[in-house]
Structure formats: C-alpha cells, structure tokens
Amino acid sequence: MSAPMRVSSGPRGATVRMVTVLAGLALLWAGLFALNEVAWDVLLGDWLGLDLSERIVDAVHFFFYDTVKILLLLVGMIFVIGLLRTTLRPERVRTFLEGKPLFLSLAMAAVLGALTPFCSCSSIPIFIGFVAAGVPLGVTFAFLIASPLVNEVAVVMLADMFGWEVTGTYVAAGLGLAIGAGWVFSRMSLERWVEDFVFAAPVAALGADGHRPTLGERVEAAREETREILGRVWAWVILGVAVGAGVHGWVPTEFFATYAGPDNPLAVVVATLVGIPLYSNAAGVIPIAEALWAKGMATGTVMAFMMGTVALSIPEFILLKRVLKGPLLGLFFGTVAIGIMIIGFFVNAVF
Amino acid sequence: MNIKILGPGCRNCITLEKVTREAVAELGLAADIEKVTDYAAIAGYGVMTTPGLVIDDEVVIAGRVPTAAHVRELISARLA
C-alpha cells in the first residue's frame, strides 16, 4: 500500500481495507487447514496408489500431514498473538506492574510473561529494567520464569502431540511455578545478592508510550514476528515430526523403563536433572518428550523433563551470573528445580 | 548522524548491525555506527528487548530485527 493512496482514502479507508485483507487471509488459512486433512490421503492413496495401512506409508503420511498442520497452527497463532502483543511490550508490562499489590502483580507477571516473547539475551536487560524501575524481585522472577516456559509454540506443539488435557495442565503448572517461585522470593530480602549496578542503572521512560499503533503497524509487527519465530523453529518442527513419525519403534524402552519408568520413584528427579543441562526451546524438546511418553514414561515425569529443559539452562545461568550474586543464583535455580519436581510428582499422582 | 546498535551480541543483534550497515551503504551516508553491549547502558535507553536501534539518541526500534528497507526508511525520515 503506497503512502499517497492512504492519504487519499484517509486512515479509516486504510483500516477497512486492512480488515478485509485479514478476513481474506483467515479464510485462506481455514481452507488450507481443511485441505491438509484430505490432501495427503488423495495424493498418497489415490494418485500414487500407495496402501495407507502399510507402516512406512503411514509414517510418510503422518510426517507430511503433521508438519503442514503444525506449521499452519504456528503461523495462525503467532500472527494473532503478535497482533495482540503490539500493546504488550516488556516496557509497558513493567510500567503496569510498578506498585501493584503482591499477589495481583505475581499473577499478572506470570500471565504477561507467558504472552511476551523475548530472545534469551534479553533476559538481562529485562531484569535490569524491571528491578531498577522498582518492580519487586519476586515479581520480576515470576515474569522471567513464565516467559520461556509457557509460550505459543509450546502450546501448539503440546496440544498437537499430547492433547488439550495435558496442555492445559502444563500451562497451569507453568504459571503456578512462576507465581509460586515469585512468592517464595518475595518472602526473603534478596536485594543484597543483586549486583549493585542494577539498582544504579538509569532507566529512561519509554518515549514511544504515547503512540497508539495503527492496525497497519500492528499487522506489520505481527508479520515480522511470525516470520522471525517461524524462521527460528521451522527446522525443529520438521525434525520433531520426523522423530514422532519414525523413532517410536526404536527408542530403547528398557533404558527409560529402568531409569525413568513408572517403577522408579525418583524418575521425576532424574528427568529434571537430566533436562537442565540440555538447552533447548519448546519446538525442539516436545517431540523428544512425546517419544518418551509413547514409551511409557509417566506424564509428570515427561513434564518435569520438558520444564527442566525449557526453563533452566546453562547459558541462562551464565547470563544471569552477570546480575545475580552466587547465593541468589543458586536459590533461583534450586527453587525452580524443586518446583518442577513438585509439579512432576503431583501430575504423576493425579494422572 | 550517529547510529547505535543495542544488544549484548546475540544473533539478532548481529543481524541488526548487518542490516543497518546495508541500509547506510545504500543511502551513501557517512554515519557513525556504534555497538552498545553494556547492559546498564542498554537499560538506560529504556530498552528491555534487544536488539535495539538508536538514531541520534532516539530509540526507533526495540525487540525485533527490521528489514534493510525499513531501516533505510527510518534513516531517511531523519535526514530531512
């Protein structure tokens, strides 16, 4: 859309046109999704004349169908959340959280953390920005824990592989962990274990706050975000579905039955401790988790493994070391790890 | 014109620097491009999601990697 056109039809005309385009895209998306349901049956079964009940054909079918489905779901979900997010930047979350009652801010921080993306190297500027602006440490941690743990990529992939019940439990447990750990930290005075320069950091008010983005700018931002996130995870999705399609038959069942199977009371502890040094994002770890799950690893144990992998990692440890002194860093990792184990044991007991 | 790239040095920050250098070269400008990796200094700009792009001490982008065309627009708009 060129600038002179926008001037001639006014901002309302541009908005109406944009809404029409979005509606068209939504229809196109629904059409592709419906087509994906039948296209591979027709292509493999009718056109290529393959027998869909054969194991290898079924695996190929699953691979194409599932890859397309997950990519479509991710595109749709990241785009929609990206539209919402133009009002949800960490800078605004911080301003919003300043001086709210503790439990309200803990809960809000966890939910907002889940909705706000940031690349892992942003966790330090976010930490400094929050703390220097007077947001309590506990609330800041709630935000930092929820953000990698619960996100749209995790939700889409979990729902596809485990169903909505497990997904809902994972999201609730992730938010609960963030709020719980935040609450534990807020009961202690930890400020002395934060590097001094954090409190001394000058925090500028955000100049862009007065500006309300137009629909066009929101769409542009959502599009960029979709492109960016997809660019980061697409290879993981394909790899993951390939694992899901093929590996089931070859995962060494006995190994997991021995070390992390239903009979081992310490399976959750083992899974969490194994998960922490494995650094991955949701797109990479969920397919592995599904393969373990299919091999009989208990749901809570699988969840503990995923949370350990996504929420705590060695690179994060190294980054946070810049702003946190040893005892607080240890306390942070310890609390989150124990929280993950509690969730694992709890889910195992309930499911 | 003074341009700063805010970011500790992850892939996104490197991409932003590359994109910005491209844009500056296309416009044929003689701009200072500076990298800011100090966390306190980044926070001082009010930026919490890296990478960030600062033109003449004004934050124009935070938390995403724009296209070279977009950076060119942002720079041109401040040339007039």
Interface residues (C-beta under 8 A of the other chain):
Chain A: R89 P90 E91 R94 F118 C119 S120 C121 S122 I124 P125 I126 I128 G129 F130 A132 F197 V198 A200 A201 P202 V203 A204 A205 L206 G207 A208 A221 E224 E225 E228 R322 V323
Chain B: G7 P8 G9 C10 N12 C13 Y39 A40 I42 A43 G44 Y45 G46 V47 M48 T49 T50 E58 V59 A62 G63 R64 V65 P66
